[in-house]
Amino acid sequence: MGDLGSNSFVAARLRLRTVMIGALLACVGSVFTPMSYLTLKLFFTVTTVALFAAMVWIIVRECRCPHCGKIIFLGALSAASCPRCRRSLTTGKKQKKSGK
């Protein structure tokens, strides 16, 4: 059957990483802007909040397992396999069970 959208998950992961770096830069800009530049400080703060909202939106809408559709919220940047169906998020192959 082939890849069922693993490329879209990888693209969403890249988009999430980009927005996260932007939020980090806006937050640092807000922290290090002196109070004498209040308008610039407010701009950085509002931008940070908007980018955090965009991160949640990307996770909810796009960071889903391409096989079962489960939202991968925690660890979306580092997840290698879906916690529900145990399939690889990049290749689609079933992961082997770990022996205890």
PASEBA-1860 file (N, C-alpha, C; in nm, 3 decimals):
! residues 100
1> MGDLGSNS> 0.082/-0.119/0.000/0.000/0.000/0.000/0.086/0.125/0.000 ~ 0.209/0.116/0.052/0.300/0.230/0.047/0.284/0.323/0.166 ~ 0.350/0.436/0.157/0.342/0.536/0.263/0.204/0.600/0.265 ~ 0.145/0.602/0.382/0.011/0.660/0.396/0.019/0.798/0.458 ~ 0.102/0.884/0.405/0.109/1.019/0.456/0.223/1.044/0.551 ~ 0.324/0.956/0.552/0.436/0.979/0.643/0.509/1.107/0.605 ~ 0.508/1.143/0.479/0.571/1.268/0.438/0.499/1.388/0.497 ~ 0.368/1.380/0.514/0.294/1.491/0.575/0.328/1.503/0.724
9> FVAARLRL> 0.354/1.390/0.792/0.394/1.397/0.932/0.532/1.459/0.944 ~ 0.623/1.421/0.856/0.758/1.478/0.858/0.751/1.627/0.827 ~ 0.668/1.668/0.734/0.652/1.810/0.702/0.592/1.885/0.821 ~ 0.494/1.825/0.890/0.435/1.889/1.007/0.538/1.902/1.119 ~ 0.622/1.801/1.135/0.728/1.806/1.237/0.825/1.920/1.205 ~ 0.861/1.938/1.079/0.951/2.046/1.040/0.884/2.182/1.061 ~ 0.756/2.192/1.026/0.681/2.317/1.046/0.672/2.350/1.195 ~ 0.648/2.248/1.278/0.640/2.268/1.422/0.773/2.317/1.478
17> RTVMIGAL> 0.881/2.258/1.432/1.015/2.298/1.477/1.043/2.444/1.438 ~ 1.004/2.484/1.319/1.026/2.621/1.273/0.947/2.721/1.356 ~ 0.821/2.690/1.383/0.737/2.781/1.463/0.789/2.786/1.607 ~ 0.839/2.674/1.658/0.893/2.671/1.794/1.018/2.758/1.805 ~ 1.104/2.756/1.705/1.223/2.841/1.706/1.182/2.988/1.698 ~ 1.081/3.019/1.617/1.032/3.157/1.610/0.975/3.204/1.742 ~ 0.901/3.117/1.813/0.847/3.153/1.944/0.959/3.175/2.044 ~ 1.062/3.094/2.037/1.176/3.110/2.127/1.246/3.244/2.102
25> LACVGSVF> 1.267/3.278/1.975/1.332/3.405/1.943/1.247/3.525/1.985 ~ 1.116/3.516/1.966/1.027/3.625/2.009/1.026/3.638/2.161 ~ 1.031/3.526/2.230/1.033/3.529/2.377/1.163/3.592/2.427 ~ 1.275/3.553/2.368/1.403/3.612/2.406/1.405/3.761/2.374 ~ 1.349/3.798/2.260/1.339/3.940/2.226/1.257/4.018/2.327 ~ 1.150/3.956/2.375/1.066/4.022/2.474/1.137/4.037/2.609 ~ 1.213/3.937/2.646/1.283/3.942/2.774/1.394/4.047/2.774 ~ 1.467/4.054/2.664/1.583/4.143/2.661/1.554/4.283/2.606
33> TPMSYLTL> 1.432/4.313/2.570/1.396/4.448/2.527/1.372/4.533/2.651 ~ 1.439/4.648/2.662/1.420/4.732/2.781/1.279/4.791/2.787 ~ 1.238/4.826/2.907/1.104/4.880/2.929/1.083/5.015/2.860 ~ 1.190/5.081/2.821/1.174/5.210/2.752/1.117/5.191/2.611 ~ 1.130/5.070/2.555/1.071/5.037/2.425/0.947/4.950/2.448 ~ 0.848/5.006/2.511/0.730/4.931/2.553/0.652/4.873/2.435 ~ 0.642/4.947/2.326/0.569/4.898/2.209/0.637/4.776/2.148 ~ 0.769/4.779/2.139/0.844/4.665/2.086/0.833/4.545/2.178
41> KLFFTVTT> 0.837/4.570/2.308/0.823/4.462/2.407/0.684/4.398/2.396 ~ 0.580/4.479/2.378/0.444/4.428/2.361/0.432/4.348/2.232 ~ 0.497/4.397/2.125/0.496/4.323/1.998/0.557/4.185/2.014 ~ 0.673/4.178/2.079/0.737/4.048/2.100/0.651/3.955/2.186 ~ 0.586/4.010/2.287/0.501/3.929/2.375/0.381/3.874/2.299 ~ 0.314/3.958/2.224/0.197/3.913/2.146/0.239/3.812/2.040 ~ 0.354/3.833/1.978/0.405/3.738/1.879/0.433/3.603/1.943 ~ 0.491/3.603/2.062/0.518/3.477/2.133/0.389/3.401/2.161
49> VALFAAMV> 0.288/3.470/2.209/0.160/3.405/2.239/0.096/3.351/2.111 ~ 0.102/3.428/2.004/0.044/3.383/1.876/0.118/3.260/1.822 ~ 0.249/3.258/1.836/0.325/3.143/1.787/0.302/3.020/1.872 ~ 0.282/3.036/2.002/0.247/2.921/2.086/0.110/2.866/2.048 ~ 0.016/2.954/2.017/-0.115/2.908/1.970/-0.101/2.836/1.837 ~ -0.013/2.885/1.750/0.010/2.818/1.622/0.074/2.681/1.642 ~ 0.159/2.667/1.742/0.219/2.536/1.771/0.112/2.435/1.813 ~ 0.022/2.477/1.899/-0.086/2.387/1.941/-0.174/2.351/1.821
57> WIIVRECR> -0.202/2.447/1.736/-0.283/2.423/1.616/-0.214/2.322/1.524 ~ -0.084/2.336/1.503/-0.011/2.243/1.417/-0.013/2.103/1.477 ~ 0.004/2.093/1.607/0.005/1.961/1.670/-0.131/1.895/1.656 ~ -0.238/1.969/1.684/-0.372/1.910/1.680/-0.415/1.876/1.537 ~ -0.383/1.962/1.442/-0.429/1.939/1.305/-0.339/1.848/1.223 ~ -0.206/1.855/1.243/-0.117/1.789/1.149/-0.028/1.681/1.207 ~ -0.001/1.684/1.337/0.089/1.584/1.396/0.009/1.462/1.439 ~ -0.038/1.389/1.340/-0.116/1.268/1.362/-0.044/1.150/1.300
65> CPHCGKII> -0.069/1.034/1.356/-0.016/0.912/1.297/-0.081/0.895/1.160 ~ -0.002/0.871/1.056/-0.061/0.856/0.923/-0.138/0.726/0.906 ~ -0.131/0.635/1.005/-0.195/0.505/0.992/-0.324/0.494/1.075 ~ -0.318/0.538/1.202/-0.437/0.525/1.287/-0.504/0.659/1.316 ~ -0.435/0.770/1.292/-0.495/0.901/1.311/-0.482/0.958/1.451 ~ -0.411/0.891/1.541/-0.395/0.940/1.678/-0.307/1.064/1.679 ~ -0.346/1.164/1.759/-0.267/1.286/1.774/-0.145/1.254/1.859 ~ -0.030/1.291/1.810/0.095/1.270/1.885/0.133/1.404/1.943
73> FLGALSAA> 0.086/1.430/2.065/0.102/1.561/2.127/0.236/1.573/2.198 ~ 0.262/1.484/2.292/0.388/1.487/2.365/0.493/1.412/2.286 ~ 0.603/1.475/2.263/0.711/1.412/2.189/0.692/1.411/2.039 ~ 0.618/1.506/1.986/0.592/1.510/1.842/0.721/1.530/1.763 ~ 0.818/1.598/1.823/0.943/1.622/1.752/1.037/1.502/1.756 ~ 1.022/1.415/1.855/1.117/1.305/1.869/1.053/1.167/1.853 ~ 0.924/1.159/1.831/0.858/1.029/1.821/0.903/0.957/1.694 ~ 0.938/0.829/1.711/0.978/0.747/1.597/0.865/0.654/1.556
81> SCPRCRRS> 0.780/0.619/1.653/0.668/0.531/1.621/0.544/0.578/1.695 ~ 0.430/0.539/1.643/0.302/0.577/1.704/0.283/0.499/1.834 ~ 0.244/0.565/1.943/0.223/0.493/2.068/0.100/0.401/2.066 ~ 0.009/0.423/1.973/-0.113/0.342/1.968/-0.099/0.221/1.877 ~ -0.059/0.243/1.753/-0.054/0.130/1.659/0.086/0.072/1.643 ~ 0.186/0.134/1.705/0.325/0.086/1.704/0.385/0.076/1.564 ~ 0.341/0.161/1.473/0.401/0.165/1.340/0.500/0.281/1.334 ~ 0.603/0.264/1.253/0.701/0.368/1.234/0.634/0.487/1.164
89> LTTGKKQK> 0.664/0.607/1.210/0.602/0.727/1.153/0.666/0.767/1.021 ~ 0.781/0.712/0.989/0.847/0.747/0.863/0.834/0.637/0.759 ~ 0.845/0.510/0.800/0.840/0.402/0.702/0.705/0.332/0.697 ~ 0.631/0.332/0.807/0.501/0.266/0.812/0.508/0.120/0.853 ~ 0.629/0.069/0.877/0.645/-0.071/0.915/0.611/-0.091/1.061 ~ 0.557/-0.206/1.093/0.522/-0.242/1.230/0.651/-0.258/1.310 ~ 0.654/-0.200/1.432/0.769/-0.211/1.520/0.766/-0.345/1.591 ~ 0.883/-0.401/1.615/0.893/-0.527/1.686/0.864/-0.506/1.833
97> KSGK> 0.806/-0.607/1.896/0.779/-0.599/2.039/0.910/-0.613/2.114 ~ 0.924/-0.533/2.220/1.046/-0.542/2.300/1.029/-0.651/2.405 ~ 1.122/-0.739/2.415/1.116/-0.847/2.514/1.161/-0.799/2.649 ~ 1.090/-0.842/2.752/1.125/-0.800/2.888/1.187/-0.912/2.964
END
